[in-house]
């Protein structure tokens, strides 16, 4: 056929519809890039913010924390809102809010106004992160879901990798305000493309009904905020304040579960979490994010102190991981589509376990290769797992729950990141202190801390691998039955 092509279901797909799907993916990719760029670009500006506002480091640190807390606490609620009111208006609203908040960040006259604008920016990012995953299942055939998830994963890695270097260039040339204002033209471009390309009406809109669970959303937000603060404040120095926040988180979780049981239209259908396959996917996502955070928290100390690299060379070597993740995500999507998401999840976790085990050897006599080779294996495994896990979960979700399940996936990843920052950092710090009698972190102590941290990481990955094998067996039984 010259004007159309036949798909695997025997339906006719016009070329202009294929082009529309590509433009939709372009808008989703840009939204993913924006949200990840917002996470990584701000940290490089903290020294300039301390000088501009004559503030302490704990104060300016809230410029980063406000963004992360907003995403973590609101991502599930954002998904539920989208399931009720439609994915298109909420995604467009998220892009618009992120863009407007970026402009407010770049023009903020005081530090606290900047922090408030960053929280608003985080809400916009929560909407974008949640709905990009939800839209993939609506815009792409099931046979190409893995490739689309791989593309989004690659764009997320690009934003994470690009942020620090782009931020450094912008601050050097234009000042700290530029690291926020750069999002404005990018946000406007994303909004225009999304407005033109996203379907005017969600094809599954009739399935969406119900009211928004404001009480449940509030309780979950308080719970998640308390947990995130417990994990981030004080870093390795876990004290009474951290324990207090953990107690608040535990009480909040108990109240949230109770509220969901009695709510007519709950934020989360607790019955869906009893599905062992979904529960396993969320648990694996949390574990893997916890492990990957160790590469960001611990690796710089190993490279600088263990291998004796200067700051420039440390930065160059650290880009190896995100670069591998970016390139691997595109390949991972094709592998997931071809061989099946469940199989590729197992393969990804196996590669991740091998990589973390190699990192635990920490052979300083091998030089840079002792880090680059293991991190390549680790990040390839991470990209393969993340892409396959997202594809497996989202392809099996009903129309009325895509937003909230996507939110849960993003939430599990974010909770893993904040947990990893505290847990892996604490393991490294405690082990390194035991390995030296000096206050200065020497080469031997850094290597020992690296070894023990990634021994623990390998153990966690093996737990995730066991979950994946169980999940694969359940999937086979479900298919056979």
Secondary structure, DSSP 8 states (H G I E B T S, - for coil): --SEEE-TTS-EEEHHHHHHHHHHHHHHHHHHHHHHHHHHSSGGGHHHHHHHHT--HHHHTHHHHHHHHHHHHHHHHHHHHHHHH-HHHHHHHHHHHHHHHHHHHHH-SSHHHHHHHHHHHHHHHHHHHHHHHHHHHHHS-GGGHHHHHHHHHHHHHHHHHHHHHHHHHHHHHH-TTHHHHHHHHHHHHHHHHHHHHS-SS-TTGGG------HHHHHHHHHHHHHHHHHHHTTTT---HHHHHHHHHHHHHHHHHHHHHHH-TT-SS-HHHHT-HHHHHHHHHHHHHHHHHHHHHHTHHHIIIIIS---HHHHHHHHHHHHHHHHHHHHHHHHHHHHH-HHHHHHHHHHHHHHHHHHHHH--GGGTTHHHHHHHHHHHHHHHHHHHHHHHHHHHT--GGGHHHHHHHHHHHHHHHHHHHHHHHHHHHHHHHHHT-SSSS--HHHHHHHHHHHHHHHHHHHHHHHHHHHHHHHHHHHHHH-
